[in-house]
Amino acid sequence: MSIEKSRKRGKNKISFPDIILSASALLISLSALFVSISQVRLMQKQMHLSVMPRIDISFSSNSQEIIISITNSGLGPAEILATKIEYDSIPVNSWDELFLLMNREKTAVENFTASKLKNRMLVPQQIFPIFTSNGKNNFELIEANKEKIKITLFYKSLYDDYFEVCRENMSVSSSITNKKVSYCSFSEKESFQR
């Protein structure tokens, strides 16, 4: 009977190799779980970045034509929420008001084409002209004052990430800053209406 009792005790006892095998299986399972969670987070971040917009503001002029346009050079759509245009650090509400501030000699302001920007959706790689003028007087006015014109746009992505892009002036060497923000840096009162 003593042999049977020792055999029964041996069956209930967990051996060292069994402990190592169980611990290894647990470690492998936890490692696989960690890798899976990391991969899901990485895929979510990649999906988020795959629809990120990037708005650029461009200014071009040749002899008598001036075009100010915005381009979504990012990968996803952008919705323009607000615009601020300043002349010599003074916010203006319309292109007409901008021309009034620039036009000190009271030369005739010629026709121009301007687009509404608020709530405008730009798809990736879309170039959208916000101001176009073919008149000589307008060309001369803007060329003479381009160092004093500042444009700022507040826009968002599909994931409700908010951004602000600012072009300090309309000269060729002007710096453009594009940054992620949590709120619009200017008030509705300072916002450009047309």
Buried (B, 14 or more C-beta within 10 A) or exposed (E): EEEEEEEEEEEEEEEEEEEEEEEEEEEEEEEEEEEEEEEEEEEEEEEBEEBBBBBBBBBEBEEBBBBBBBBBBBBBBBBBBBBBBBBEEEBBBEBEBBBBBBBEEEBEBBEBEBBEBBEBEBEBEBEBBBBBBBBEBBBBBBEEBBEBBBBBBBBBBEEEBBBBBBBBBBEEEBEEEBEEEEEBEBEEEBBBEE
